[in-house]
Every structure is written in C-alpha cells, then in structure tokens.
Amino acid sequence: MLLSLSLQVGAQQPTKVHRIGFFEGASISESQGIEPFRQGLRELGYVEGKNVSLEIRAMEGKPDRIAPLITELIGSKVDVIFTPNTAAAHAAKKANPSMPFVILVGDPVGSGLVTSLARPGGNVTGLSGFVELGGKRLEILKDTLPNLTRVAVFWNPTNASLEDQIKETETAAVALGIKLQPLEVGRPEDFEIAFKSALRERAGALIALRNPLFINYRKEFLKIAVHNRLPGMYDDKNFVEPGGLMSYGTDRADLFRRAAIYVDKILKGAKPADLPLEQPTKFELVINLKTAKQIGLTIPPNVLARADTVIR
C-alpha cells in the first residue's frame, strides 16, 4: 500500500518547465540562430511547452532597444539567458550579475565579459565566435581576383567589436599588397552612399563585417552589390545563399546548437565560472556560381576546388 501511495505521489509531481531567455541582435524573422538553438535543445531532450519555455527578445539592429529588452527578459523570471550579441551580454551582466548567461560573441576576453576562455569566472560562459579569418578571406579574394589591389570594408560603427576585425584585416592586407577602404554603414540608407564611394575609389571587391544591420537588410545589401557588379566576401553562407558571391567562416548553425549544450549544463546545476569557453573548429568556404555569372566573374578552378559548398 505504501509503495502504491508513493508511486501515485511521484506520478503527480509536475514536470519542471525551464525558462530560457534568447536575446537576438537581428529581427526574429531574420535570425540565423533561433532554429539551430532550438534544434540543439531538442537533441538534448527539451520540448517546448512541455519541459522548456523559450522567451525570445530581438533588438532588430537598434542598439537603443538593448537595455529595456534585457530588463524585460530578466523580469520574465528566466533561469538562464543566451545571447549572440556582445552589447546585450554586457547589458545583461550589468543588470543582474548573479544570473547565468551563455554567450556566442566575437571576443569574450577582449570585450571584458570573461577573465579567460579556460577560466571565465563570474556568471558568463559559452562560445567565442571569432577567429582571425580576415587574412584568409583576403587571400581567397586575391586568388579569385589576381589583380585585386583595393577592397572596400563595410562595417557598422555602432558595433565597437568590429574595430579589432578591421585591424586584423589591415595587417593581412599589407602582406598581400592590398589597400583597404573602410566604409561606415550605420543605417540601411547608407548602403547606396557607401557603394558609390567604393566604386569611386575603384574598389575591386568588398568585405562585409558581420553585424545585426547587415543581417536584417542582407537582401537589400546583396542586391546593391550585384547591381554594381562588386564581388563580395562574407562571413557565413547565410549571405551567399540569397545572392552573395562567397563566404568563408565558422559554421554558425553548429555554434548555436553547441550553445544549447551550455544552457543544458547550467540548467542541471553547473556554474558558468566552471565551464571553459569553446572556440570554433568547423570552417567552410561557400561560393555562389549564379552570382558570379551575374557579375561577369569566372571563379578560378583552384578556388572552386577548395569550396565546401558550390551553389550552381
């Protein structure tokens, strides 16, 4: 009888529903991370509406929305917050120093979010999404366009972390005999102006440094690039599939899936300070031959042979 009663009581215990906060820098519709993150949770046994609830907030590329949305997210009583946005991570850390956070940002150490990758300390852990690939991207552009001497670098000045990427790319440019032309683009209205400047200075190609603005408006950006027949190098395939020429970078979908593993460990009792941050290990070169044809460019065979994915 006692055994029967204990089994009945155990059966009546409700399943705990974990609340996970997801703060997106881009808009929800343009997010490249929400679905891979969800997939990672499913692979770990989480089912939305059953044992997990995902609270999503998106700043839609507008920095002034970060603080109020972070406050709102923390106020929703989430157990842990995940964000792929450096500014949002700083805002969250400041708003609630005791709440655990999982991040996927460019330079966690340099930005002051963690003490070191091996020993993060505090309430933050996760993944470092940045590896110095500026030189590799320029090298691929140079192999594609042997006479390349000038590259326009489109970047958003509201994203301070991009300055380090520009410096790293400049170092590589000197070795390759390429001159960079940094072009500040803080609003969609700046796209046309920046492209006119690039063409006026006879840029032979462009590199777009990743930020929420370009993610939200990538279709518009890519349309202008193709219209001006300017070969573009991007940091992941999500810019190539809609019409970008090529990308070389980390497999970001894989990083978002792996972020779910950190969230799972924290929900099971692990402390962020004890979880070393991971760095990317998977990289891919993606080339869009349709775009190459549109802009009148022939991709050399030796470059095509290096591609992990070719869109025909």
C-alpha positions in Angstrom: 0.0 0.0 0.0 2.8 2.4 1.0 4.6 1.6 -2.3 1.4 2.3 -4.2 0.9 5.6 -2.5 4.4 6.7 -3.1 4.2 5.9 -6.8 0.9 7.8 -7.0 2.5 10.9 -5.3 5.5 10.6 -7.6 3.3 10.4 -10.7 1.5 13.6 -9.6 4.7 15.7 -9.5 4.5 18.2 -12.3 7.3 18.3 -14.9 9.5 21.3 -14.3 9.4 23.8 -17.1 12.8 25.5 -17.6 12.6 29.1 -18.8 15.4 30.1 -21.2 15.9 33.6 -22.4 17.2 34.2 -26.0 18.2 37.7 -26.9 18.7 38.2 -30.7 20.5 41.2 -32.2 18.7 40.9 -35.5 15.0 40.6 -36.0 13.3 37.3 -35.2 12.3 36.7 -38.8 16.0 37.2 -40.0 17.6 35.4 -37.1 20.1 32.8 -38.2 20.4 31.3 -34.7 17.0 30.7 -33.2 16.2 27.5 -35.1 19.6 25.8 -34.7 19.5 26.7 -31.0 16.0 25.0 -30.8 17.4 22.0 -32.6 20.2 21.8 -30.1 17.6 21.8 -27.3 15.5 19.1 -28.9 18.6 16.9 -29.3 19.1 17.2 -25.6 15.5 16.1 -24.8 13.8 19.5 -24.4 10.4 20.0 -25.8 8.9 23.5 -25.9 5.6 23.7 -24.0 6.5 20.5 -22.1 9.7 20.9 -20.2 11.1 24.2 -21.6 9.9 27.6 -22.5 11.9 29.9 -24.8 11.5 33.6 -24.1 12.8 35.5 -27.2 13.5 39.2 -27.5 15.0 40.9 -30.5 16.6 44.3 -30.8 16.2 44.3 -34.6 19.5 46.1 -35.1 18.6 49.0 -32.9 21.1 49.4 -30.0 18.7 51.7 -28.0 16.4 48.7 -27.5 19.0 46.6 -25.7 18.7 47.9 -22.1 14.8 47.8 -22.0 14.6 44.4 -23.6 17.2 42.9 -21.3 15.4 44.3 -18.3 12.1 42.8 -19.7 13.8 39.4 -20.3 15.3 39.3 -16.8 11.9 40.3 -15.3 10.3 37.4 -17.0 12.0 35.1 -14.5 14.1 33.1 -16.9 16.6 30.6 -15.5 19.4 31.4 -17.9 19.9 33.8 -20.8 21.6 33.1 -24.1 22.7 35.9 -26.5 25.0 36.1 -29.6 25.3 39.9 -29.1 28.2 41.5 -27.2 26.4 44.7 -26.2 23.4 42.7 -24.9 25.7 40.4 -22.9 27.3 43.5 -21.2 23.8 44.9 -20.5 22.6 41.6 -19.0 25.8 41.2 -16.9 25.3 44.7 -15.6 21.6 44.3 -15.0 21.9 41.1 -13.0 25.4 40.0 -12.0 24.1 36.8 -10.5 22.0 35.4 -13.3 23.8 32.8 -15.5 24.5 33.8 -19.1 25.6 31.8 -22.1 27.2 33.8 -25.0 28.3 33.4 -28.5 30.3 36.6 -29.2 33.4 37.6 -31.1 36.0 38.3 -28.4 34.7 37.4 -24.9 38.1 38.1 -23.2 38.9 41.4 -25.1 35.4 42.7 -24.5 35.7 42.1 -20.8 32.9 39.6 -20.5 35.1 36.8 -19.1 38.5 36.6 -17.5 39.8 33.9 -19.8 38.5 31.2 -22.1 39.7 28.5 -19.8 38.5 30.1 -16.6 35.7 32.5 -17.4 34.9 33.4 -13.8 31.7 35.2 -12.8 28.3 34.3 -14.3 29.2 34.1 -18.1 30.3 31.2 -20.2 29.6 29.9 -23.8 31.5 30.2 -27.1 33.8 32.5 -28.8 32.6 33.0 -32.3 35.6 35.0 -33.5 38.7 33.5 -35.1 41.1 35.7 -37.0 39.9 34.9 -40.5 40.4 38.3 -42.1 43.6 37.3 -43.7 42.2 34.0 -45.0 39.2 35.9 -46.6 41.5 38.4 -48.3 43.7 35.5 -49.5 40.7 33.8 -51.1 39.6 37.1 -52.7 43.2 37.6 -54.1 43.2 34.0 -55.5 39.8 34.7 -57.1 40.9 38.1 -58.5 44.7 38.0 -59.0 44.9 41.7 -60.0 43.0 42.8 -56.8 44.6 45.9 -55.2 41.8 47.6 -53.3 39.0 46.2 -51.1 36.1 48.1 -49.5 35.3 47.0 -46.0 31.7 47.7 -45.0 31.3 47.9 -41.2 28.8 49.3 -38.7 30.5 51.9 -36.3 27.9 51.2 -33.6 29.4 47.8 -33.2 32.7 48.5 -31.4 33.9 44.9 -31.6 34.3 45.3 -35.4 37.3 47.6 -34.9 39.5 44.7 -33.9 38.4 42.8 -37.1 39.4 45.8 -39.2 42.8 46.0 -37.6 43.4 42.2 -38.1 42.3 42.5 -41.8 44.6 45.5 -42.3 47.6 43.5 -41.1 46.8 40.8 -43.6 46.2 43.3 -46.4 49.7 44.8 -46.1 51.2 41.4 -46.6 49.1 40.8 -49.7 49.7 44.2 -51.2 46.0 45.2 -50.8 44.7 48.6 -49.7 41.6 48.6 -47.6 38.9 51.2 -47.8 36.8 51.2 -44.5 33.2 52.4 -45.1 31.0 53.2 -42.2 27.4 52.0 -42.7 25.1 52.6 -39.7 21.7 52.6 -41.4 20.2 51.0 -44.5 20.1 54.4 -46.1 23.9 54.4 -46.0 24.2 51.4 -48.4 24.0 53.3 -51.6 26.3 56.1 -50.4 28.9 53.6 -49.3 28.8 51.6 -52.6 29.2 54.9 -54.6 32.3 55.7 -52.5 33.7 52.2 -53.1 33.2 52.5 -56.9 34.6 56.0 -57.0 37.8 54.7 -55.3 37.9 51.8 -57.7 37.5 49.0 -55.1 37.8 45.6 -56.8 35.9 43.7 -54.1 34.2 44.1 -50.8 34.2 42.5 -47.4 31.2 43.0 -45.1 31.9 42.6 -41.4 29.0 40.8 -39.6 26.5 42.9 -37.6 22.8 42.9 -37.0 22.2 45.7 -39.5 23.6 43.6 -42.4 21.7 40.5 -41.2 18.4 42.3 -41.1 18.9 44.0 -44.5 21.2 41.5 -46.2 18.9 41.0 -49.2 18.9 44.8 -49.9 22.7 44.9 -49.4 23.3 42.0 -51.7 21.0 43.4 -54.4 23.1 46.6 -54.5 26.3 44.6 -54.6 25.2 42.5 -57.6 23.8 45.6 -59.3 27.2 47.3 -59.0 29.0 44.1 -60.0 31.2 44.2 -56.9 32.4 40.8 -55.8 31.7 40.3 -52.1 33.2 38.2 -49.3 31.0 37.4 -46.3 31.5 35.6 -43.0 28.9 32.8 -43.5 26.7 31.1 -46.0 23.6 32.9 -44.9 24.8 35.8 -47.0 25.7 33.6 -50.0 22.5 31.6 -50.4 20.4 34.8 -51.1 22.9 36.2 -53.6 26.3 36.9 -52.1 29.3 35.8 -54.1 31.3 33.9 -51.4 31.8 33.4 -47.7 34.5 31.9 -45.5 33.8 31.5 -41.8 32.6 29.3 -39.0 29.7 27.0 -39.2 27.4 29.3 -37.2 24.5 26.9 -37.1 26.8 24.4 -35.4 27.8 27.0 -32.8 24.2 27.8 -31.9 23.5 24.1 -31.5 26.5 23.8 -29.2 25.3 26.8 -27.2 22.3 24.7 -26.2 24.7 22.3 -24.5 26.0 25.0 -22.2 22.4 26.0 -21.4 21.6 22.4 -20.6 24.6 22.1 -18.2 23.6 25.2 -16.4 20.0 24.1 -16.0 21.4 20.9 -14.5 23.4 22.8 -11.9 26.7 23.7 -13.4 28.2 27.1 -12.7 29.2 29.3 -15.6 32.5 30.1 -13.9 33.5 26.3 -14.1 32.6 25.9 -17.8 35.5 26.8 -20.2 34.5 28.7 -23.4 34.8 26.9 -26.7 36.3 28.2 -29.9 35.1 27.3 -33.4 36.6 24.2 -35.0 34.5 24.0 -38.2 35.0 26.4 -41.1 33.6 26.4 -44.6 34.0 28.1 -47.9 30.8 28.6 -49.9 30.7 30.0 -53.5 27.6 31.1 -55.5 28.2 30.5 -59.2 24.9 32.1 -60.1 26.1 35.4 -58.6 29.5 35.0 -60.3 27.7 34.7 -63.6 25.5 37.7 -62.9 28.5 40.0 -62.2 30.6 38.6 -65.1 33.2 36.8 -62.9 34.8 33.4 -63.6 35.9 31.6 -60.4 39.3 30.0 -61.0 39.3 26.2 -60.8 41.8 26.2 -57.9 39.4 28.3 -55.8 36.4 26.2 -56.7 38.3 23.0 -55.7 38.6 24.4 -52.2 34.9 25.2 -51.7 32.9 23.1 -49.3 29.7 24.1 -51.0 29.1 25.4 -54.5 25.7 27.0 -55.4 25.0 26.4 -59.1 
